[in-house]
Amino acid sequence: MDWTERLTEKLDSLLGRKAEAAAPEAQPQMSGPVLHYTEQVIDHFSNPRNVGEMDPDEADGVALVGDPLCGDQMELWIKVDKGRISQVRFKSYGCPGAIATSSMATDLASGSRLEEALRLTDDDVVNALGGIPENKRHCSLLGIRALRAAIANYLRKSGPSALQQLASDL
């Protein structure tokens, strides 16, 4: 008899209830949500792509998004060459969902034109991962928010001509 069974018996006796004998094949029931991650989510969490920092002199755009008080935060760097994201790097602090979605967001953005990267959505990230548990869906926001903020940072630093070029490409 394990400690949970002994505790249950003790509580039952204190409450004046007779403990019922459990069938030998009975298994303990789990309560609460059970998270099921897809193989793609597990892969991107276990082997995140584009992880690391970019030298500040090398980065054309940088962003820091999230809330360290709630547990999820991401820093993202981009290098832009002729209107394309030639390199992207990130560091993410958070749950497996936040890390996997950040990895996938950078994977989708790498090599894309700025206007294509700006069109990426949270749904694109989630679909590319084969889905994520509903209660972790908010994690997918981190990568796309950081990507857009890094592009905005790049455009601010590059001046009006980069913004005009982007507007004409859209």
C-alpha positions in Angstrom: 0.0 0.0 0.0 1.5 3.3 -1.0 1.3 6.6 0.9 -1.6 8.0 -1.1 -3.7 4.9 -0.3 -2.8 5.1 3.3 -3.7 8.8 3.4 -7.0 8.1 1.7 -7.8 5.4 4.2 -6.9 7.7 7.1 -9.0 10.6 5.7 -12.0 8.2 5.1 -11.7 6.9 8.7 -11.5 10.5 10.1 -14.6 11.4 8.0 -16.4 8.3 9.1 -16.5 6.7 5.7 -15.6 3.1 5.0 -12.7 2.8 2.5 -13.8 0.8 -0.6 -11.4 -1.8 -1.8 -10.1 -0.9 -5.3 -10.0 -3.6 -7.9 -6.4 -4.7 -8.6 -6.6 -3.6 -12.2 -7.8 -0.1 -11.3 -5.4 2.6 -12.4 -5.2 6.1 -10.7 -7.1 8.7 -12.7 -5.2 11.8 -13.8 -6.9 15.1 -13.5 -6.2 18.4 -15.1 -5.1 19.3 -18.5 -2.7 17.0 -20.4 -0.4 18.7 -22.9 0.3 17.0 -26.2 3.0 18.4 -28.3 3.5 17.4 -32.0 6.7 15.9 -33.1 7.5 19.2 -34.9 7.1 21.1 -31.6 9.3 18.7 -29.7 11.9 18.9 -32.5 12.0 22.7 -32.5 12.1 22.8 -28.7 14.8 20.1 -28.4 16.8 21.5 -31.4 15.8 25.1 -31.9 17.0 26.7 -35.1 18.7 30.1 -35.4 19.5 30.2 -31.6 22.1 32.7 -30.4 23.0 36.3 -30.4 24.1 38.5 -33.2 26.9 41.0 -32.8 25.3 44.5 -32.4 27.5 45.8 -35.2 26.3 43.0 -37.5 22.6 43.2 -36.7 20.4 45.5 -38.8 17.4 45.2 -36.5 16.8 44.0 -33.0 13.8 43.5 -30.7 13.1 42.5 -27.2 9.5 41.4 -26.5 7.6 39.6 -23.8 7.1 39.9 -20.1 9.7 38.3 -17.9 7.3 38.5 -15.0 4.9 36.0 -16.8 7.8 33.9 -17.9 8.1 34.4 -21.7 10.6 36.8 -23.2 12.4 36.8 -26.6 15.2 38.8 -28.1 15.6 38.7 -31.9 18.2 40.0 -34.3 18.0 40.3 -38.1 20.5 41.0 -40.8 19.0 42.4 -44.0 20.6 42.1 -47.4 18.9 43.6 -50.5 15.5 43.6 -48.9 15.9 40.0 -47.6 16.4 38.6 -44.1 19.8 37.0 -44.7 20.3 36.0 -41.0 18.1 35.8 -38.0 19.0 34.8 -34.5 17.0 34.6 -31.3 17.2 33.9 -27.6 14.0 32.9 -25.9 13.1 32.3 -22.3 9.9 30.4 -21.7 8.1 27.2 -21.9 8.6 24.6 -24.7 5.8 26.1 -26.7 7.4 29.6 -26.6 10.8 28.2 -27.6 9.4 26.0 -30.4 7.2 28.7 -31.9 10.1 31.2 -31.7 12.4 28.7 -33.5 9.7 28.1 -36.2 9.1 31.8 -36.7 12.8 32.4 -37.3 12.9 29.4 -39.7 10.0 30.8 -41.7 11.5 34.3 -41.8 15.0 33.3 -42.7 15.7 34.1 -46.4 12.4 35.8 -46.9 11.8 39.3 -48.2 10.8 41.9 -45.6 7.3 42.2 -47.0 6.9 38.3 -46.8 8.2 38.3 -43.2 5.7 41.0 -42.3 2.9 38.9 -43.7 3.7 35.9 -41.5 1.1 35.3 -38.8 0.8 33.3 -35.6 -1.4 30.8 -37.5 1.4 30.3 -40.0 3.8 29.4 -37.2 1.2 27.1 -35.4 0.3 25.4 -38.7 4.0 24.8 -39.6 4.4 23.1 -36.2 1.4 20.9 -36.8 -0.5 22.6 -34.0 0.1 23.4 -30.4 -2.1 22.9 -27.3 -4.8 25.6 -27.1 -3.6 26.8 -23.7 -0.1 27.3 -25.2 -1.3 29.2 -28.3 -0.4 32.6 -26.7 3.2 31.4 -26.9 3.1 31.6 -30.7 2.7 35.4 -30.5 6.3 35.9 -29.2 8.2 35.0 -32.4 6.0 37.0 -34.8 5.9 40.0 -32.4 9.7 40.0 -32.1 10.1 39.6 -35.9 7.9 42.5 -36.6 9.5 44.7 -34.0 13.0 43.9 -35.3 11.9 44.8 -38.9 10.4 48.0 -37.5 13.7 48.7 -35.7 15.6 48.1 -39.0 13.3 50.4 -40.9 13.7 53.2 -38.3 17.5 52.9 -38.4 17.6 52.7 -42.2 15.6 55.9 -42.8 12.8 56.9 -45.2 14.3 55.2 -48.3 14.0 51.7 -46.8 10.4 52.4 -45.7 9.5 53.7 -49.2 11.1 50.6 -50.8 9.1 48.3 -48.5 5.9 50.2 -49.2 6.4 49.8 -52.9 7.0 46.1 -52.5 3.8 45.7 -50.5 
